[in-house]
Amino acid sequence: MVNIIKKNKSVYYQCEECRLIYKDKGWADKCEKWCRENRSCNLNIVKHSINKNTK
Ligand SMILES: [Zn+2]
């Protein structure tokens, strides 16, 4: 299950597997599915995360 994070009145979605955060639930879902099945990161998905911009 993707975690829902509420921060500064915005809602973010976190992949439970790799803990990356996404603004778009669709990407978080994709990431989590990928992480679970492949035990690795998919750069094409990870690049949509916002971890680099926020703490
Ligand atoms: Zn992930």
N, CA, C, O and the ligand as a Tripos MOL2 file, in Angstrom:
@<TRIPOS>MOLECULE
protein
  221   219    56     0     0
PROTEIN
NO_CHARGES

@<TRIPOS>ATOM
      1 N           0.8220   -1.2130    0.0000 N.3       1 MET1
      2 CA          0.0000    0.0000    0.0000 C.3       1 MET1
      3 C           0.8550    1.2620    0.0000 C.2       1 MET1
      4 O           1.7810    1.3930    0.8010 O.2       1 MET1
      5 N           0.5500    2.1600   -0.8740 N.am      2 VAL2
      6 CA          1.2440    3.4420   -0.9270 C.3       2 VAL2
      7 C           0.8510    4.2820    0.2800 C.2       2 VAL2
      8 O          -0.3280    4.3800    0.6200 O.2       2 VAL2
      9 N           1.8330    4.8800    0.9160 N.am      3 ASN3
     10 CA          1.5580    5.7660    2.0500 C.3       3 ASN3
     11 C           1.0970    7.1230    1.5610 C.2       3 ASN3
     12 O           1.6000    7.6390    0.5620 O.2       3 ASN3
     13 N           0.1530    7.6910    2.2580 N.am      4 ILE4
     14 CA         -0.2810    9.0480    1.9270 C.3       4 ILE4
     15 C           0.3220   10.0030    2.9460 C.2       4 ILE4
     16 O           0.1520    9.8410    4.1540 O.2       4 ILE4
     17 N           1.0220   10.9890    2.4350 N.am      5 ILE5
     18 CA          1.7060   11.9490    3.3100 C.3       5 ILE5
     19 C           1.1040   13.3260    3.0990 C.2       5 ILE5
     20 O           1.0360   13.8240    1.9750 O.2       5 ILE5
     21 N           0.6710   13.9290    4.1850 N.am      6 LYS6
     22 CA          0.1170   15.2750    4.0750 C.3       6 LYS6
     23 C           1.1200   16.2570    4.6450 C.2       6 LYS6
     24 O           1.5660   16.1360    5.7860 O.2       6 LYS6
     25 N           1.4540   17.2130    3.8360 N.am      7 LYS7
     26 CA          2.5060   18.1460    4.2010 C.3       7 LYS7
     27 C           2.2030   19.5010    3.6030 C.2       7 LYS7
     28 O           1.9540   19.6130    2.4020 O.2       7 LYS7
     29 N           2.2210   20.5120    4.4150 N.am      8 ASN8
     30 CA          1.9490   21.8680    3.9330 C.3       8 ASN8
     31 C           0.7000   21.9320    3.0620 C.2       8 ASN8
     32 O           0.6830   22.5820    2.0170 O.2       8 ASN8
     33 N          -0.3440   21.2430    3.5150 N.am      9 LYS9
     34 CA         -1.6210   21.2270    2.7900 C.3       9 LYS9
     35 C          -1.5360   20.5500    1.4380 C.2       9 LYS9
     36 O          -2.4930   20.5830    0.6640 O.2       9 LYS9
     37 N          -0.4010   19.9370    1.1450 N.am     10 SER10
     38 CA         -0.2920   19.1670   -0.0810 C.3      10 SER10
     39 C          -0.3170   17.6860    0.2820 C.2      10 SER10
     40 O          -0.0040   17.3060    1.4110 O.2      10 SER10
     41 N          -0.6850   16.8750   -0.6670 N.am     11 VAL11
     42 CA         -0.7090   15.4420   -0.4260 C.3      11 VAL11
     43 C           0.3290   14.7710   -1.3170 C.2      11 VAL11
     44 O           0.3980   15.0150   -2.5220 O.2      11 VAL11
     45 N           1.1310   13.9210   -0.6900 N.am     12 TYR12
     46 CA          2.1380   13.1890   -1.4330 C.3      12 TYR12
     47 C           1.9420   11.7000   -1.2030 C.2      12 TYR12
     48 O           1.2700   11.2760   -0.2630 O.2      12 TYR12
     49 N           2.5380   10.9300   -2.0750 N.am     13 TYR13
     50 CA          2.3870    9.4820   -1.9800 C.3      13 TYR13
     51 C           3.7550    8.8350   -1.8990 C.2      13 TYR13
     52 O           4.6490    9.1320   -2.6920 O.2      13 TYR13
     53 N           3.9050    7.9500   -0.9340 N.am     14 GLN14
     54 CA          5.2090    7.3410   -0.7140 C.3      14 GLN14
     55 C           5.1770    5.8520   -1.0130 C.2      14 GLN14
     56 O           4.2900    5.1300   -0.5570 O.2      14 GLN14
     57 N           6.1490    5.4120   -1.7790 N.am     15 CYS15
     58 CA          6.3390    3.9870   -2.0290 C.3      15 CYS15
     59 C           6.8100    3.3330   -0.7280 C.2      15 CYS15
     60 O           7.8030    3.7530   -0.1340 O.2      15 CYS15
     61 N           6.1050    2.3260   -0.3070 N.am     16 GLU16
     62 CA          6.4620    1.6950    0.9680 C.3      16 GLU16
     63 C           7.7480    0.8890    0.8700 C.2      16 GLU16
     64 O           8.4030    0.6310    1.8800 O.2      16 GLU16
     65 N           8.0990    0.5050   -0.3090 N.am     17 GLU17
     66 CA          9.2850   -0.3320   -0.4940 C.3      17 GLU17
     67 C          10.5690    0.4790   -0.4460 C.2      17 GLU17
     68 O          11.4900    0.1470    0.3000 O.2      17 GLU17
     69 N          10.6320    1.5380   -1.2390 N.am     18 CYS18
     70 CA         11.8880    2.2910   -1.3320 C.3      18 CYS18
     71 C          11.8020    3.6600   -0.6660 C.2      18 CYS18
     72 O          12.7940    4.3850   -0.5880 O.2      18 CYS18
     73 N          10.5950    4.0110   -0.1810 N.am     19 ARG19
     74 CA         10.4260    5.2600    0.5760 C.3      19 ARG19
     75 C          10.5280    6.5200   -0.2650 C.2      19 ARG19
     76 O          10.5910    7.6220    0.2790 O.2      19 ARG19
     77 N          10.5440    6.3760   -1.5590 N.am     20 LEU20
     78 CA         10.5420    7.5740   -2.3870 C.3      20 LEU20
     79 C           9.1410    8.1890   -2.3760 C.2      20 LEU20
     80 O           8.1350    7.4990   -2.2140 O.2      20 LEU20
     81 N           9.1160    9.4900   -2.5520 N.am     21 ILE21
     82 CA          7.8490   10.2190   -2.4690 C.3      21 ILE21
     83 C           7.4730   10.7850   -3.8310 C.2      21 ILE21
     84 O           8.3090   11.3160   -4.5610 O.2      21 ILE21
     85 N           6.2080   10.6560   -4.1430 N.am     22 TYR22
     86 CA          5.7010   11.1280   -5.4260 C.3      22 TYR22
     87 C           4.5240   12.0610   -5.2070 C.2      22 TYR22
     88 O           3.7770   11.9390   -4.2360 O.2      22 TYR22
     89 N           4.3810   12.9880   -6.1280 N.am     23 LYS23
     90 CA          3.2400   13.8820   -6.0780 C.3      23 LYS23
     91 C           2.0260   13.1970   -6.7040 C.2      23 LYS23
     92 O           0.8790   13.5100   -6.3850 O.2      23 LYS23
     93 N           2.3040   12.2820   -7.5780 N.am     24 ASP24
     94 CA          1.2600   11.6110   -8.3440 C.3      24 ASP24
     95 C           1.0950   10.1760   -7.8370 C.2      24 ASP24
     96 O           2.0470    9.3950   -7.8270 O.2      24 ASP24
     97 N          -0.0960    9.8530   -7.4280 N.am     25 LYS25
     98 CA         -0.3280    8.5160   -6.8680 C.3      25 LYS25
     99 C          -0.0350    7.4230   -7.8930 C.2      25 LYS25
    100 O           0.4160    6.3300   -7.5500 O.2      25 LYS25
    101 N          -0.3000    7.7410   -9.1460 N.am     26 GLY26
    102 CA         -0.0510    6.7550  -10.1940 C.3      26 GLY26
    103 C           1.3970    6.2950  -10.2180 C.2      26 GLY26
    104 O           1.6800    5.1060  -10.3660 O.2      26 GLY26
    105 N           2.3160    7.2510  -10.0690 N.am     27 TRP27
    106 CA          3.7380    6.9110  -10.0740 C.3      27 TRP27
    107 C           4.1240    6.1540   -8.8170 C.2      27 TRP27
    108 O           4.9310    5.2260   -8.8720 O.2      27 TRP27
    109 N           3.5650    6.5350   -7.7080 N.am     28 ALA28
    110 CA          3.8630    5.8340   -6.4600 C.3      28 ALA28
    111 C           3.4140    4.3810   -6.5520 C.2      28 ALA28
    112 O           4.1060    3.4710   -6.0960 O.2      28 ALA28
    113 N           2.2550    4.1830   -7.1440 N.am     29 ASP29
    114 CA          1.7580    2.8230   -7.3440 C.3      29 ASP29
    115 C           2.6940    2.0250   -8.2280 C.2      29 ASP29
    116 O           3.0300    0.8780   -7.9310 O.2      29 ASP29
    117 N           3.1110    2.6520   -9.3240 N.am     30 LYS30
    118 CA          4.0090    1.9860  -10.2730 C.3      30 LYS30
    119 C           5.3210    1.6470   -9.5900 C.2      30 LYS30
    120 O           5.8490    0.5450   -9.7390 O.2      30 LYS30
    121 N           5.8350    2.6000   -8.8460 N.am     31 CYS31
    122 CA          7.1110    2.4090   -8.1630 C.3      31 CYS31
    123 C           7.0210    1.2410   -7.1880 C.2      31 CYS31
    124 O           7.8870    0.3660   -7.1600 O.2      31 CYS31
    125 N           5.9760    1.2440   -6.4060 N.am     32 GLU32
    126 CA          5.8440    0.2060   -5.3950 C.3      32 GLU32
    127 C           5.7190   -1.1750   -6.0440 C.2      32 GLU32
    128 O           6.3070   -2.1520   -5.5790 O.2      32 GLU32
    129 N           4.9650   -1.2330   -7.0950 N.am     33 LYS33
    130 CA          4.7980   -2.4960   -7.7960 C.3      33 LYS33
    131 C           6.1440   -2.9730   -8.3480 C.2      33 LYS33
    132 O           6.5080   -4.1430   -8.2320 O.2      33 LYS33
    133 N           6.8560   -2.0400   -8.9420 N.am     34 TRP34
    134 CA          8.1610   -2.3820   -9.5130 C.3      34 TRP34
    135 C           9.1250   -2.8380   -8.4210 C.2      34 TRP34
    136 O           9.7950   -3.8620   -8.5530 O.2      34 TRP34
    137 N           9.1810   -2.0660   -7.3540 N.am     35 CYS35
    138 CA         10.1060   -2.3730   -6.2610 C.3      35 CYS35
    139 C           9.8290   -3.7680   -5.6990 C.2      35 CYS35
    140 O          10.7520   -4.5300   -5.4110 O.2      35 CYS35
    141 N           8.5660   -4.0810   -5.5500 N.am     36 ARG36
    142 CA          8.1760   -5.3540   -4.9550 C.3      36 ARG36
    143 C           8.5310   -6.5140   -5.8810 C.2      36 ARG36
    144 O           8.9880   -7.5650   -5.4300 O.2      36 ARG36
    145 N           8.3200   -6.3140   -7.1580 N.am     37 GLU37
    146 CA          8.5460   -7.4080   -8.0950 C.3      37 GLU37
    147 C          10.0070   -7.5660   -8.4760 C.2      37 GLU37
    148 O          10.4880   -8.6770   -8.6960 O.2      37 GLU37
    149 N          10.7080   -6.4350   -8.5520 N.am     38 ASN38
    150 CA         12.0660   -6.4880   -9.0900 C.3      38 ASN38
    151 C          13.1670   -6.2750   -8.0620 C.2      38 ASN38
    152 O          14.3410   -6.5210   -8.3360 O.2      38 ASN38
    153 N          12.7800   -5.8170   -6.8800 N.am     39 ARG39
    154 CA         13.7890   -5.5810   -5.8410 C.3      39 ARG39
    155 C          14.8790   -4.6310   -6.3290 C.2      39 ARG39
    156 O          16.0390   -4.7500   -5.9330 O.2      39 ARG39
    157 N          14.5070   -3.7100   -7.1720 N.am     40 SER40
    158 CA         15.4620   -2.7240   -7.6540 C.3      40 SER40
    159 C          14.6940   -1.4680   -8.0380 C.2      40 SER40
    160 O          13.4640   -1.4420   -7.9820 O.2      40 SER40
    161 N          15.4180   -0.4340   -8.4270 N.am     41 CYS41
    162 CA         14.7590    0.8010   -8.8010 C.3      41 CYS41
    163 C          14.6930    0.9360  -10.3120 C.2      41 CYS41
    164 O          15.6250    0.5670  -11.0270 O.2      41 CYS41
    165 N          13.6070    1.4550  -10.7720 N.am     42 ASN42
    166 CA         13.4460    1.7370  -12.1840 C.3      42 ASN42
    167 C          13.6340    3.2450  -12.3810 C.2      42 ASN42
    168 O          12.8130    4.0510  -11.9430 O.2      42 ASN42
    169 N          14.7200    3.6020  -13.0410 N.am     43 LEU43
    170 CA         15.0530    5.0190  -13.1880 C.3      43 LEU43
    171 C          13.9300    5.8100  -13.8470 C.2      43 LEU43
    172 O          13.7150    6.9780  -13.5230 O.2      43 LEU43
    173 N          13.2270    5.1840  -14.7560 N.am     44 ASN44
    174 CA         12.1450    5.8840  -15.4470 C.3      44 ASN44
    175 C          10.9960    6.2370  -14.5020 C.2      44 ASN44
    176 O          10.2230    7.1590  -14.7620 O.2      44 ASN44
    177 N          10.9000    5.5020  -13.4250 N.am     45 ILE45
    178 CA          9.8760    5.8060  -12.4250 C.3      45 ILE45
    179 C          10.4510    6.7380  -11.3700 C.2      45 ILE45
    180 O           9.8250    7.7240  -10.9820 O.2      45 ILE45
    181 N          11.6520    6.4090  -10.9150 N.am     46 VAL46
    182 CA         12.2890    7.1820   -9.8390 C.3      46 VAL46
    183 C          12.4450    8.6520  -10.2060 C.2      46 VAL46
    184 O          12.3760    9.5230   -9.3380 O.2      46 VAL46
    185 N          12.6520    8.9250  -11.4680 N.am     47 LYS47
    186 CA         12.8590   10.3250  -11.8660 C.3      47 LYS47
    187 C          11.6210   11.1900  -11.6270 C.2      47 LYS47
    188 O          11.7030   12.4190  -11.6470 O.2      47 LYS47
    189 N          10.4990   10.5550  -11.4070 N.am     48 HIS48
    190 CA          9.2810   11.3140  -11.1100 C.3      48 HIS48
    191 C           9.1070   11.5840   -9.6220 C.2      48 HIS48
    192 O           8.1880   12.2940   -9.2140 O.2      48 HIS48
    193 N           9.9840   11.0200   -8.8250 N.am     49 SER49
    194 CA          9.8710   11.2390   -7.3780 C.3      49 SER49
    195 C          10.2960   12.6530   -7.0320 C.2      49 SER49
    196 O          10.9490   13.3320   -7.8240 O.2      49 SER49
    197 N           9.9160   13.0900   -5.8320 N.am     50 ILE50
    198 CA         10.2520   14.4570   -5.4430 C.3      50 ILE50
    199 C          11.1920   14.4770   -4.2530 C.2      50 ILE50
    200 O          11.3670   15.5140   -3.6120 O.2      50 ILE50
    201 N          11.7930   13.3450   -3.9570 N.am     51 ASN51
    202 CA         12.6980   13.2700   -2.7990 C.3      51 ASN51
    203 C          13.8530   14.2590   -2.8890 C.2      51 ASN51
    204 O          14.3250   14.7740   -1.8740 O.2      51 ASN51
    205 N          14.2930   14.5130   -4.0850 N.am     52 LYS52
    206 CA         15.4470   15.3860   -4.2500 C.3      52 LYS52
    207 C          15.1250   16.8260   -3.9220 C.2      52 LYS52
    208 O          16.0150   17.6030   -3.5740 O.2      52 LYS52
    209 N          13.8600   17.1880   -4.0320 N.am     53 ASN53
    210 CA         13.4780   18.5800   -3.8340 C.3      53 ASN53
    211 C          12.9770   18.8880   -2.4320 C.2      53 ASN53
    212 O          12.9600   20.0440   -2.0110 O.2      53 ASN53
    213 N          12.5730   17.8620   -1.7210 N.am     54 THR54
    214 CA         11.9950   18.1010   -0.4060 C.3      54 THR54
    215 C          12.6700   17.2250    0.6500 C.2      54 THR54
    216 O          13.3380   16.2410    0.3340 O.2      54 THR54
    217 N          12.4820   17.6000    1.8690 N.am     55 LYS55
    218 CA         13.0480   16.7980    2.9460 C.3      55 LYS55
    219 C          11.9560   16.3370    3.8780 C.2      55 LYS55
    220 O          12.2320   15.6440    4.8570 O.2      55 LYS55
    221 ZN          9.6470    2.2730   -4.8520 Zn       56 ZN56
@<TRIPOS>BOND
     1     1     2 1
     2     2     3 1
     3     3     4 2
     4     3     5 am
     5     5     6 1
     6     6     7 1
     7     7     8 2
     8     7     9 am
     9     9    10 1
    10    10    11 1
    11    11    12 2
    12    11    13 am
    13    13    14 1
    14    14    15 1
    15    15    16 2
    16    15    17 am
    17    17    18 1
    18    18    19 1
    19    19    20 2
    20    19    21 am
    21    21    22 1
    22    22    23 1
    23    23    24 2
    24    23    25 am
    25    25    26 1
    26    26    27 1
    27    27    28 2
    28    27    29 am
    29    29    30 1
    30    30    31 1
    31    31    32 2
    32    31    33 am
    33    33    34 1
    34    34    35 1
    35    35    36 2
    36    35    37 am
    37    37    38 1
    38    38    39 1
    39    39    40 2
    40    39    41 am
    41    41    42 1
    42    42    43 1
    43    43    44 2
    44    43    45 am
    45    45    46 1
    46    46    47 1
    47    47    48 2
    48    47    49 am
    49    49    50 1
    50    50    51 1
    51    51    52 2
    52    51    53 am
    53    53    54 1
    54    54    55 1
    55    55    56 2
    56    55    57 am
    57    57    58 1
    58    58    59 1
    59    59    60 2
    60    59    61 am
    61    61    62 1
    62    62    63 1
    63    63    64 2
    64    63    65 am
    65    65    66 1
    66    66    67 1
    67    67    68 2
    68    67    69 am
    69    69    70 1
    70    70    71 1
    71    71    72 2
    72    71    73 am
    73    73    74 1
    74    74    75 1
    75    75    76 2
    76    75    77 am
    77    77    78 1
    78    78    79 1
    79    79    80 2
    80    79    81 am
    81    81    82 1
    82    82    83 1
    83    83    84 2
    84    83    85 am
    85    85    86 1
    86    86    87 1
    87    87    88 2
    88    87    89 am
    89    89    90 1
    90    90    91 1
    91    91    92 2
    92    91    93 am
    93    93    94 1
    94    94    95 1
    95    95    96 2
    96    95    97 am
    97    97    98 1
    98    98    99 1
    99    99   100 2
   100    99   101 am
   101   101   102 1
   102   102   103 1
   103   103   104 2
   104   103   105 am
   105   105   106 1
   106   106   107 1
   107   107   108 2
   108   107   109 am
   109   109   110 1
   110   110   111 1
   111   111   112 2
   112   111   113 am
   113   113   114 1
   114   114   115 1
   115   115   116 2
   116   115   117 am
   117   117   118 1
   118   118   119 1
   119   119   120 2
   120   119   121 am
   121   121   122 1
   122   122   123 1
   123   123   124 2
   124   123   125 am
   125   125   126 1
   126   126   127 1
   127   127   128 2
   128   127   129 am
   129   129   130 1
   130   130   131 1
   131   131   132 2
   132   131   133 am
   133   133   134 1
   134   134   135 1
   135   135   136 2
   136   135   137 am
   137   137   138 1
   138   138   139 1
   139   139   140 2
   140   139   141 am
   141   141   142 1
   142   142   143 1
   143   143   144 2
   144   143   145 am
   145   145   146 1
   146   146   147 1
   147   147   148 2
   148   147   149 am
   149   149   150 1
   150   150   151 1
   151   151   152 2
   152   151   153 am
   153   153   154 1
   154   154   155 1
   155   155   156 2
   156   155   157 am
   157   157   158 1
   158   158   159 1
   159   159   160 2
   160   159   161 am
   161   161   162 1
   162   162   163 1
   163   163   164 2
   164   163   165 am
   165   165   166 1
   166   166   167 1
   167   167   168 2
   168   167   169 am
   169   169   170 1
   170   170   171 1
   171   171   172 2
   172   171   173 am
   173   173   174 1
   174   174   175 1
   175   175   176 2
   176   175   177 am
   177   177   178 1
   178   178   179 1
   179   179   180 2
   180   179   181 am
   181   181   182 1
   182   182   183 1
   183   183   184 2
   184   183   185 am
   185   185   186 1
   186   186   187 1
   187   187   188 2
   188   187   189 am
   189   189   190 1
   190   190   191 1
   191   191   192 2
   192   191   193 am
   193   193   194 1
   194   194   195 1
   195   195   196 2
   196   195   197 am
   197   197   198 1
   198   198   199 1
   199   199   200 2
   200   199   201 am
   201   201   202 1
   202   202   203 1
   203   203   204 2
   204   203   205 am
   205   205   206 1
   206   206   207 1
   207   207   208 2
   208   207   209 am
   209   209   210 1
   210   210   211 1
   211   211   212 2
   212   211   213 am
   213   213   214 1
   214   214   215 1
   215   215   216 2
   216   215   217 am
   217   217   218 1
   218   218   219 1
   219   219   220 2
@<TRIPOS>SUBSTRUCTURE
     1 MET1         2 RESIDUE 1 A MET
     2 VAL2         6 RESIDUE 1 A VAL
     3 ASN3        10 RESIDUE 1 A ASN
     4 ILE4        14 RESIDUE 1 A ILE
     5 ILE5        18 RESIDUE 1 A ILE
     6 LYS6        22 RESIDUE 1 A LYS
     7 LYS7        26 RESIDUE 1 A LYS
     8 ASN8        30 RESIDUE 1 A ASN
     9 LYS9        34 RESIDUE 1 A LYS
    10 SER10       38 RESIDUE 1 A SER
    11 VAL11       42 RESIDUE 1 A VAL
    12 TYR12       46 RESIDUE 1 A TYR
    13 TYR13       50 RESIDUE 1 A TYR
    14 GLN14       54 RESIDUE 1 A GLN
    15 CYS15       58 RESIDUE 1 A CYS
    16 GLU16       62 RESIDUE 1 A GLU
    17 GLU17       66 RESIDUE 1 A GLU
    18 CYS18       70 RESIDUE 1 A CYS
    19 ARG19       74 RESIDUE 1 A ARG
    20 LEU20       78 RESIDUE 1 A LEU
    21 ILE21       82 RESIDUE 1 A ILE
    22 TYR22       86 RESIDUE 1 A TYR
    23 LYS23       90 RESIDUE 1 A LYS
    24 ASP24       94 RESIDUE 1 A ASP
    25 LYS25       98 RESIDUE 1 A LYS
    26 GLY26      102 RESIDUE 1 A GLY
    27 TRP27      106 RESIDUE 1 A TRP
    28 ALA28      110 RESIDUE 1 A ALA
    29 ASP29      114 RESIDUE 1 A ASP
    30 LYS30      118 RESIDUE 1 A LYS
    31 CYS31      122 RESIDUE 1 A CYS
    32 GLU32      126 RESIDUE 1 A GLU
    33 LYS33      130 RESIDUE 1 A LYS
    34 TRP34      134 RESIDUE 1 A TRP
    35 CYS35      138 RESIDUE 1 A CYS
    36 ARG36      142 RESIDUE 1 A ARG
    37 GLU37      146 RESIDUE 1 A GLU
    38 ASN38      150 RESIDUE 1 A ASN
    39 ARG39      154 RESIDUE 1 A ARG
    40 SER40      158 RESIDUE 1 A SER
    41 CYS41      162 RESIDUE 1 A CYS
    42 ASN42      166 RESIDUE 1 A ASN
    43 LEU43      170 RESIDUE 1 A LEU
    44 ASN44      174 RESIDUE 1 A ASN
    45 ILE45      178 RESIDUE 1 A ILE
    46 VAL46      182 RESIDUE 1 A VAL
    47 LYS47      186 RESIDUE 1 A LYS
    48 HIS48      190 RESIDUE 1 A HIS
    49 SER49      194 RESIDUE 1 A SER
    50 ILE50      198 RESIDUE 1 A ILE
    51 ASN51      202 RESIDUE 1 A ASN
    52 LYS52      206 RESIDUE 1 A LYS
    53 ASN53      210 RESIDUE 1 A ASN
    54 THR54      214 RESIDUE 1 A THR
    55 LYS55      218 RESIDUE 1 A LYS
    56 ZN56       221 GROUP 0 **** ****
